[in-house]
Amino acid sequence: MEPTRYSTEELVRFSSAALQHVDVPAPDADLTSRSLVEADMRGINSHGLLRLPLYVSAIEQGGINPNPQLDWRADTGSAALLDADGALGQIAMRAATDYARSHASDRGVVAVAVQNSSHFGAGIFWSDRLAAAGLIAFLTSTTGPTVAPYGGVAKVFGTNPLTIAAPSAAGHPLTADMATSTGAYGKVIAAKNEGAAIPEGWAVDPAGEPTTDPVQAMAGALIPFGGHKGSAVSALLEAVAASLGTGTFAHETEDIWSNPASRMNTGHLLVALDPAAFTGRRHTEERVARLQDRIRKSGANGASVHAPGDLEYARGQANREVVALAPSTTQLLNRLAEHLGLPPAERAA
């Protein structure tokens, strides 16, 4: 089957209508929907609309709170702890990024830990908000149990995403947004939905044997990127994302993919730096731009090389009006529309 083309605004409208149908306030539904659609626009399909039915199911069954009461448990002006009350992760991250933007110019460095949250979508959506304000961003999060430590077979870690972004004087930020597993868990879900294999080296089955079967990968465990080094990075990211608040470690968590009623108590950590407190925003942005340019000119015989983030921003621009969704994702959205009694999203002409 061929991918289905939709207007990006139609997808935002449909997604928002679905979330509002399960009592998410319109502004929150719109923000969450835009984060999912922008992920699909950028080719980060593991964090796109394939997750909308999961969000709706978790809200219906109590795993996500559609009307949270956010509570700042600590606040020094440069460091803060936010209890998200089981919110959609996007709602928690909106509060965290707003805090960072409002305090960074006075403090230079701001850190926000979040507890009692859930999946916040693609990290680049949030680092872009900070880069637009001239800020460097570091962002990580706990997730459900999916990854075995190097040399192990038990699901001890989550995919523990890491986003680092620096604003640039030459267009889009220099951005790395990645899972610390070899492949994102959402890509394994997508492969299962599409009846496709996953790449070699992504996962082991329950017996610890390498597998390309996404069903066996979900029963077994994903593998950290970079061997023992990636495993160490994943462990430290999980430690800081969970332990600065009361967020649960992955191995203590029941994932909403397995049980939509589970309150995952996801922990996030956001750190924002204002270059104005160091050598100045212009200085930093011009140096970042020079680094991007040098990376792009590093290929053999004049061949262009992508700087981190180039592909995602190029795809986002190319798909700014119309985006194609995989057949399996279209089927999920159509089933969701039927479940909620809503008209399905209209396809693009």
C-alpha positions as CSV (number, residue, x, y, z in Angstrom):
1,M,0.0,0.0,0.0
2,E,1.1,3.5,-0.8
3,P,1.5,6.2,1.9
4,T,-1.5,8.5,2.4
5,R,-1.0,12.3,1.9
6,Y,-2.7,14.8,4.2
7,S,-2.6,18.5,4.8
8,T,-0.5,19.1,7.9
9,E,-3.2,21.5,9.2
10,E,-5.9,18.8,8.7
11,L,-3.8,16.4,10.7
12,V,-3.4,18.9,13.5
13,R,-7.2,19.6,13.4
14,F,-8.0,15.9,13.5
15,S,-5.6,15.1,16.3
16,S,-6.7,18.0,18.3
17,A,-10.4,17.0,17.9
18,A,-9.5,13.5,19.1
19,L,-7.8,14.8,22.2
20,Q,-10.5,17.3,23.0
21,H,-13.0,14.4,22.7
22,V,-11.4,12.8,25.7
23,D,-11.5,16.1,27.7
24,V,-8.1,17.6,26.9
25,P,-8.5,21.4,26.8
26,A,-8.3,22.9,23.3
27,P,-5.0,24.8,23.8
28,D,-3.4,21.7,25.2
29,A,-4.8,19.5,22.5
30,D,-3.6,21.9,19.8
31,L,0.0,22.0,21.2
32,T,0.2,18.2,21.6
33,S,-1.1,17.7,18.1
34,R,1.3,20.1,16.6
35,S,4.2,18.3,18.3
36,L,3.1,15.0,16.8
37,V,2.5,16.3,13.3
38,E,5.8,18.2,13.2
39,A,7.6,14.9,14.1
40,D,6.0,13.3,11.1
41,M,6.8,16.3,8.9
42,R,10.5,15.9,9.9
43,G,10.6,12.2,9.3
44,I,10.6,11.3,13.1
45,N,7.7,9.0,12.6
46,S,8.4,7.1,15.8
47,H,7.3,10.2,17.7
48,G,4.5,11.2,15.4
49,L,0.8,10.4,15.0
50,L,1.3,6.7,15.5
51,R,1.3,7.7,19.2
52,L,-2.1,9.5,19.1
53,P,-4.2,6.4,19.7
54,L,-1.9,5.5,22.6
55,Y,-2.3,8.9,24.1
56,V,-6.1,8.7,23.7
57,S,-6.2,5.2,25.2
58,A,-4.0,6.2,28.1
59,I,-6.3,9.2,28.8
60,E,-9.4,7.0,28.7
61,Q,-7.9,4.4,31.0
62,G,-6.3,6.8,33.5
63,G,-2.6,6.6,32.5
64,I,-2.6,10.2,31.4
65,N,-4.4,13.1,33.2
66,P,-6.1,15.4,30.6
67,N,-6.7,18.2,33.2
68,P,-3.6,18.3,35.4
69,Q,-2.8,20.7,38.1
70,L,0.8,21.6,37.6
71,D,2.7,22.3,40.8
72,W,6.1,23.9,41.2
73,R,7.6,22.0,44.1
74,A,10.8,23.9,44.2
75,D,12.0,27.2,42.6
76,T,15.2,29.1,43.2
77,G,14.9,31.1,40.0
78,S,17.6,29.1,38.3
79,A,16.6,25.6,39.3
80,A,13.1,24.3,39.6
81,L,11.1,21.1,40.1
82,L,7.7,20.7,38.4
83,D,5.2,18.0,39.4
84,A,3.1,17.5,36.3
85,D,0.2,15.6,37.9
86,G,0.2,12.8,35.2
87,A,-0.1,15.3,32.4
88,L,0.6,14.8,28.7
89,G,4.4,15.3,28.5
90,Q,3.8,18.2,26.0
91,I,2.0,20.2,28.7
92,A,4.7,19.6,31.2
93,M,7.4,20.6,28.7
94,R,5.5,23.8,27.7
95,A,5.7,24.9,31.4
96,A,9.4,23.8,31.6
97,T,10.5,25.7,28.5
98,D,8.4,28.7,29.4
99,Y,10.2,28.8,32.8
100,A,13.6,28.4,31.1
101,R,13.0,31.2,28.6
102,S,11.7,33.6,31.3
103,H,14.6,33.0,33.7
104,A,17.6,32.4,31.5
105,S,18.3,36.0,30.6
106,D,18.7,36.9,34.3
107,R,20.4,33.7,35.5
108,G,22.5,32.6,32.6
109,V,21.9,28.9,33.3
110,V,18.5,27.4,34.2
111,A,17.6,23.8,35.0
112,V,14.1,22.3,35.3
113,A,13.4,18.8,36.5
114,V,10.0,17.4,35.9
115,Q,8.3,14.5,37.7
116,N,5.0,12.7,37.3
117,S,4.9,13.3,33.5
118,S,4.5,11.2,30.4
119,H,5.9,11.1,26.8
120,F,6.7,14.6,25.5
121,G,7.1,13.9,21.8
122,A,10.2,14.6,19.8
123,G,12.8,16.6,21.8
124,I,13.6,18.8,18.8
125,F,10.1,20.4,19.1
126,W,11.2,21.8,22.5
127,S,14.8,22.6,21.8
128,D,13.5,24.7,18.8
129,R,11.5,26.8,21.2
130,L,14.6,27.6,23.3
131,A,16.8,28.1,20.2
132,A,14.3,30.7,18.9
133,A,14.9,32.6,22.2
134,G,18.7,32.3,21.6
135,L,19.3,29.6,24.2
136,I,21.3,26.4,24.1
137,A,19.3,23.4,25.2
138,F,20.0,20.0,26.8
139,L,17.0,17.8,27.3
140,T,16.5,14.2,28.4
141,S,13.8,11.9,29.9
142,T,13.1,8.6,31.4
143,T,10.8,6.2,29.4
144,G,9.3,2.7,29.8
145,P,11.6,-0.3,30.1
146,T,12.9,-1.3,26.7
147,V,16.7,-1.4,26.7
148,A,19.2,-3.9,28.2
149,P,22.5,-2.6,29.6
150,Y,25.6,-3.6,27.6
151,G,26.2,-7.3,28.3
152,G,22.7,-7.8,29.8
153,V,19.4,-9.1,28.5
154,A,17.0,-7.6,31.1
155,K,15.1,-4.4,30.3
156,V,16.7,-2.1,32.8
157,F,16.9,1.2,30.9
158,G,14.5,3.2,28.7
159,T,15.4,4.5,25.3
160,N,16.4,7.7,27.3
161,P,16.3,10.3,24.6
162,L,18.9,13.1,24.4
163,T,18.4,16.4,22.7
164,I,21.2,19.0,22.4
165,A,20.7,22.1,20.3
166,A,22.7,25.3,19.8
167,P,21.2,28.3,17.9
168,S,23.1,29.3,14.7
169,A,23.5,32.5,12.8
170,A,23.1,30.5,9.6
171,G,19.5,29.3,9.7
172,H,18.4,26.4,11.8
173,P,20.1,25.3,15.0
174,L,22.7,22.6,15.2
175,T,20.6,19.9,16.7
176,A,21.1,16.3,17.8
177,D,17.8,14.5,18.9
178,M,18.2,10.8,19.4
179,A,17.3,7.8,21.5
180,T,20.2,6.2,23.3
181,S,19.1,2.8,22.1
182,T,20.4,1.8,18.6
183,G,16.9,2.3,17.3
184,A,13.9,4.2,18.8
185,Y,11.2,2.1,20.4
186,G,8.6,3.9,18.3
187,K,10.4,2.6,15.1
188,V,10.1,-0.9,16.4
189,I,6.3,-0.3,17.0
190,A,6.1,1.1,13.5
191,A,7.9,-1.9,12.0
192,K,5.5,-4.3,13.9
193,N,2.5,-2.3,12.6
194,E,3.8,-2.5,9.0
195,G,4.8,-6.2,9.2
196,A,8.5,-5.2,8.5
197,A,11.8,-6.3,9.9
198,I,14.0,-4.0,12.0
199,P,17.7,-3.5,11.2
200,E,20.3,-6.0,12.5
201,G,22.0,-4.8,15.7
202,W,18.9,-3.1,17.2
203,A,17.6,-5.8,19.5
204,V,17.8,-9.2,21.2
205,D,15.1,-11.7,21.8
206,P,14.1,-13.0,25.3
207,A,17.0,-15.5,25.1
208,G,19.5,-12.8,24.4
209,E,19.9,-13.7,20.7
210,P,20.0,-11.0,18.0
211,T,16.7,-10.6,16.2
212,T,15.2,-8.5,13.4
213,D,11.7,-9.5,14.3
214,P,10.0,-6.5,16.0
215,V,7.7,-8.8,18.0
216,Q,10.7,-10.7,19.4
217,A,12.5,-7.4,20.0
218,M,9.5,-6.1,22.1
219,A,9.5,-9.4,24.1
220,G,13.3,-9.2,24.5
221,A,15.2,-5.9,24.7
222,L,16.7,-3.1,22.5
223,I,20.4,-2.5,22.6
224,P,22.2,0.7,23.6
225,F,24.0,2.6,20.8
226,G,27.8,2.6,20.9
227,G,28.3,-0.6,23.0
228,H,29.5,0.0,26.6
229,K,29.9,3.7,26.0
230,G,26.3,4.2,24.9
231,S,25.1,2.0,27.8
232,A,27.0,4.3,30.2
233,V,25.4,7.4,28.6
234,S,22.0,5.9,28.9
235,A,22.5,5.0,32.6
236,L,23.6,8.6,33.5
237,L,20.7,10.2,31.5
238,E,18.2,8.0,33.3
239,A,19.9,8.8,36.7
240,V,19.6,12.5,36.3
241,A,16.2,12.6,34.6
242,A,14.7,10.5,37.5
243,S,16.6,11.3,40.6
244,L,16.3,15.1,40.7
245,G,12.6,14.5,41.3
246,T,10.6,11.4,42.1
247,G,10.4,10.1,38.5
248,T,10.6,6.3,38.3
249,F,13.4,4.4,36.7
250,A,12.5,2.4,33.6
251,H,12.8,-0.9,35.4
252,E,10.3,0.3,38.0
253,T,7.8,1.4,35.4
254,E,4.9,-0.3,33.6
255,D,4.8,1.3,30.1
256,I,1.5,2.6,28.7
257,W,2.3,0.7,25.6
258,S,1.7,-2.4,27.7
259,N,-0.9,-1.0,30.1
260,P,-2.6,2.3,29.1
261,A,-3.9,2.7,32.7
262,S,-0.3,2.9,34.1
263,R,0.8,6.2,35.6
264,M,4.4,6.1,34.4
265,N,5.7,9.0,36.5
266,T,8.1,10.0,33.8
267,G,11.0,12.2,34.7
268,H,12.5,14.9,32.5
269,L,15.5,17.2,32.8
270,L,15.8,20.4,30.8
271,V,18.9,22.6,31.0
272,A,19.1,25.9,29.1
273,L,22.1,28.2,28.7
274,D,22.0,31.8,27.6
275,P,25.2,32.6,25.6
276,A,24.7,36.2,26.6
277,A,26.0,35.3,30.0
278,F,29.2,34.1,28.4
279,T,30.7,35.6,25.3
280,G,27.4,36.9,23.8
281,R,24.7,35.4,21.7
282,R,26.1,36.8,18.4
283,H,29.5,35.3,19.1
284,T,28.1,31.9,19.9
285,E,25.7,31.8,17.0
286,E,28.4,32.8,14.5
287,R,30.8,30.2,15.8
288,V,28.1,27.5,15.6
289,A,27.3,28.6,12.0
290,R,31.0,28.2,11.1
291,L,31.1,24.7,12.6
292,Q,28.0,23.7,10.6
293,D,29.6,25.1,7.4
294,R,32.8,23.2,8.1
295,I,30.9,19.9,8.6
296,R,28.9,20.3,5.4
297,K,32.1,20.9,3.4
298,S,34.0,17.9,4.8
299,G,33.0,15.4,2.2
300,A,35.3,13.8,-0.4
301,N,35.6,15.7,-3.7
302,G,33.4,18.4,-2.6
303,A,30.5,16.2,-1.6
304,S,28.1,17.7,0.9
305,V,27.9,16.2,4.4
306,H,24.9,16.7,6.7
307,A,25.4,18.6,9.9
308,P,23.3,17.4,12.8
309,G,19.7,18.4,12.3
310,D,20.0,19.2,8.6
311,L,17.9,16.3,7.4
312,E,15.1,16.9,9.9
313,Y,14.9,20.6,9.1
314,A,15.0,20.0,5.4
315,R,12.2,17.4,5.6
316,G,10.1,19.7,7.8
317,Q,10.4,22.4,5.2
318,A,9.6,20.1,2.4
319,N,6.5,18.7,4.2
320,R,5.3,22.0,5.7
321,E,2.0,21.8,3.9
322,V,1.5,18.2,3.0
323,V,2.8,15.1,4.7
324,A,2.6,11.4,3.8
325,L,1.7,8.9,6.5
326,A,2.5,5.2,6.4
327,P,-0.5,2.9,5.7
328,S,-0.3,1.4,9.2
329,T,-0.5,4.9,10.7
330,T,-3.5,5.8,8.5
331,Q,-5.2,2.7,9.6
332,L,-4.6,3.5,13.3
333,L,-6.0,7.0,12.8
334,N,-9.1,5.7,11.0
335,R,-9.7,3.2,13.7
336,L,-9.4,5.9,16.3
337,A,-11.9,8.1,14.4
338,E,-14.3,5.2,14.4
339,H,-13.8,4.5,18.1
340,L,-14.4,8.1,19.0
341,G,-17.3,8.6,16.6
342,L,-15.4,11.3,14.7
343,P,-15.0,11.9,10.9
344,P,-11.6,10.6,9.7
345,A,-9.0,13.0,8.7
346,E,-9.5,14.2,5.1
347,R,-6.8,13.2,2.6
348,A,-5.1,15.8,0.5
349,A,-6.2,16.2,-3.1
